């Protein structure tokens, strides 16, 4: 009987030890280098647009780390593997939200009914799309300059040098895409362009 009771107590003690070890902050390892790199990369992507001084950036980062780790750490190197995860997840969410709003602003810039909330410089992908459209229409640089001058001078655009924002570039890009759609439709249905006899 004594042997059986020892086994029961041993099993209860093991279960209690597992519960104790599983509690957050217990037996946690220091933050992994991979987590630290990810945390800093996400922080730069989110806070980089704030253009803070180095010291202000460090203070803000430490404030958020202390807040999100519920006081367990005051700086990144003091985080544990477990306490780093919520901080990384929070930063990833912030980055997604800010990048979505930036992409939304870039995609709707220049469109009717979407006031330009901030000036977004043209992205390399937008320039690439512009030149792809021009190439499909067999336009050289001079042809594209003339197209911009003829169609968008009323908006203050007289050439490629005037495409300083996504709104400017989108206006021209949408015009080129409309031309491509018209030429594609005309080549698919050539009889539609003929008049009935």
C-alpha positions as CSV (number, residue, x, y, z in Angstrom):
1,X,0.0,0.0,0.0
2,X,2.9,2.3,0.8
3,X,4.5,1.7,-2.6
4,X,1.2,2.7,-4.4
5,X,0.9,5.9,-2.4
6,X,4.5,6.9,-3.2
7,X,3.7,6.4,-6.9
8,X,0.6,8.6,-6.6
9,X,2.5,11.4,-4.8
10,X,5.3,11.1,-7.4
11,X,2.8,11.5,-10.3
12,X,1.1,14.5,-8.6
13,X,4.5,16.1,-8.0
14,X,5.5,15.6,-11.7
15,X,2.2,17.1,-12.8
16,X,2.7,20.1,-10.5
17,X,6.3,20.6,-11.8
18,X,5.1,20.5,-15.4
19,X,2.4,23.1,-14.7
20,X,4.9,25.3,-12.8
21,X,7.4,25.0,-15.7
22,X,4.7,25.8,-18.3
23,X,3.8,29.1,-16.6
24,X,5.0,32.1,-18.7
25,X,8.4,33.4,-17.6
26,X,9.4,30.1,-15.9
27,X,12.5,28.4,-17.2
28,X,12.4,30.7,-20.3
29,X,15.4,31.0,-22.5
30,X,16.8,34.4,-23.5
31,X,15.5,35.8,-26.8
32,X,16.9,33.9,-29.7
33,X,19.1,35.8,-32.2
34,X,16.6,35.1,-35.0
35,X,13.8,36.6,-32.9
36,X,16.0,39.6,-32.1
37,X,16.7,40.2,-35.8
38,X,13.0,39.9,-36.7
39,X,12.0,42.3,-33.9
40,X,14.5,44.9,-35.0
41,X,13.7,44.5,-38.7
42,X,9.9,45.0,-38.0
43,X,10.7,47.9,-35.7
44,X,12.7,49.6,-38.5
45,X,9.9,49.0,-41.0
46,X,7.3,50.5,-38.7
47,X,9.1,53.3,-36.9
48,X,11.4,54.3,-39.7
49,X,8.7,56.5,-41.2
50,X,8.5,58.4,-37.9
51,X,12.0,59.8,-38.6
52,X,12.9,59.9,-34.9
53,X,16.4,60.7,-33.6
54,X,18.4,57.6,-32.5
55,X,17.8,58.2,-28.8
56,X,14.0,58.9,-29.3
57,X,13.7,55.8,-31.4
58,X,15.4,53.7,-28.6
59,X,13.2,55.2,-25.9
60,X,10.0,54.6,-27.8
61,X,11.1,51.0,-28.6
62,X,11.9,50.3,-25.0
63,X,8.6,51.8,-23.9
64,X,6.6,49.5,-26.2
65,X,8.7,46.5,-25.1
66,X,8.0,47.1,-21.5
67,X,4.3,47.7,-22.2
68,X,3.9,44.6,-24.4
69,X,5.9,42.3,-22.2
70,X,3.8,43.4,-19.2
71,X,6.8,44.7,-17.4
72,X,9.0,41.6,-17.8
73,X,11.6,43.4,-19.9
74,X,12.6,47.0,-20.5
75,X,14.7,46.5,-23.6
76,X,15.0,43.9,-26.4
77,X,18.0,42.0,-25.0
78,X,16.1,41.4,-21.7
79,X,13.2,39.7,-23.5
80,X,12.8,35.9,-23.2
81,X,11.9,33.6,-26.0
82,X,8.3,33.6,-24.7
83,X,7.9,37.3,-24.0
84,X,9.4,38.2,-27.4
85,X,6.6,36.5,-29.3
86,X,3.7,38.9,-28.4
87,X,6.0,41.9,-29.1
88,X,7.0,40.4,-32.6
89,X,3.3,39.7,-33.4
90,X,2.2,43.2,-32.4
91,X,4.9,44.7,-34.5
92,X,4.1,42.5,-37.5
93,X,0.4,43.6,-37.2
94,X,1.4,47.3,-37.1
95,X,3.7,46.9,-40.2
96,X,0.8,45.1,-42.1
97,X,-1.6,47.9,-41.2
98,X,0.8,50.7,-42.1
99,X,1.9,49.1,-45.4
100,X,-1.7,48.4,-46.4
101,X,-2.6,52.0,-45.9
102,X,0.5,53.1,-47.8
103,X,-0.3,50.8,-50.7
104,X,-4.0,51.8,-50.6
105,X,-3.0,55.5,-50.8
106,X,-0.6,54.7,-53.6
107,X,-3.2,52.7,-55.5
108,X,-6.0,55.2,-55.3
109,X,-3.9,58.3,-55.7
110,X,-5.2,60.4,-58.6
111,X,-8.5,58.5,-58.9
112,X,-11.7,60.6,-58.8
113,X,-13.5,60.4,-55.5
114,X,-10.3,59.5,-53.6
115,X,-8.8,62.7,-52.2
116,X,-5.0,62.4,-51.9
117,X,-4.4,62.1,-48.2
118,X,-0.6,62.3,-48.5
119,X,1.9,62.7,-51.3
120,X,3.2,59.2,-52.1
121,X,6.3,59.1,-54.4
122,X,6.0,56.7,-57.3
123,X,7.3,53.2,-56.6
124,X,9.7,51.3,-58.9
125,X,6.8,48.9,-59.6
126,X,4.6,51.7,-60.8
127,X,7.4,53.0,-63.1
128,X,7.9,49.5,-64.4
129,X,4.2,49.1,-65.1
130,X,4.2,52.5,-66.9
131,X,7.1,51.4,-69.2
132,X,5.5,48.0,-69.8
133,X,2.3,49.7,-71.0
134,X,4.3,52.1,-73.2
135,X,6.2,49.2,-74.7
136,X,3.0,47.3,-75.5
137,X,1.7,50.4,-77.3
138,X,5.1,50.6,-79.1
139,X,5.8,54.0,-77.6
140,X,9.3,55.4,-77.4
141,X,10.3,57.9,-74.7
142,X,9.5,60.9,-77.0
143,X,6.0,59.4,-77.8
144,X,5.3,59.0,-74.1
145,X,6.4,62.5,-73.4
146,X,4.1,63.8,-76.2
147,X,1.2,61.6,-74.9
148,X,1.6,63.1,-71.4
149,X,1.8,66.7,-72.7
150,X,-1.3,66.2,-75.0
151,X,-3.5,64.5,-72.5
152,X,-2.5,65.8,-69.1
153,X,-1.2,69.3,-69.5
154,X,-4.4,70.5,-67.8
155,X,-3.3,68.6,-64.7
156,X,0.1,70.3,-64.8
157,X,1.9,67.4,-66.4
158,X,4.0,68.2,-69.4
159,X,6.4,65.2,-69.4
160,X,7.9,62.3,-67.4
161,X,9.8,64.8,-65.2
162,X,6.5,66.0,-63.8
163,X,5.4,62.6,-62.5
164,X,6.5,63.3,-59.0
165,X,3.7,61.5,-57.1
166,X,1.7,58.2,-57.5
167,X,-1.3,60.4,-58.3
168,X,0.5,61.8,-61.3
169,X,1.9,58.5,-62.5
170,X,-1.4,56.7,-62.0
171,X,-3.2,59.2,-64.2
172,X,-0.9,58.5,-67.1
173,X,-0.8,54.8,-66.4
174,X,-4.6,54.5,-66.4
175,X,-4.7,56.4,-69.7
176,X,-2.2,54.0,-71.2
177,X,-4.1,51.0,-69.9
178,X,-7.4,52.3,-71.4
179,X,-5.6,52.6,-74.8
180,X,-4.4,49.0,-74.4
181,X,-7.9,47.8,-73.6
182,X,-9.3,49.6,-76.7
183,X,-6.6,48.2,-79.0
184,X,-7.0,44.7,-77.6
185,X,-10.8,44.8,-78.0
186,X,-10.5,46.1,-81.5
187,X,-8.1,43.3,-82.5
188,X,-10.4,40.7,-80.9
189,X,-13.5,41.9,-82.7
190,X,-12.4,43.5,-86.0
191,X,-15.8,43.4,-87.5
192,X,-17.2,45.7,-84.8
193,X,-15.3,48.6,-86.3
194,X,-16.9,48.2,-89.8
195,X,-20.1,50.0,-90.6
196,X,-23.1,48.0,-91.8
197,X,-23.7,48.3,-95.5
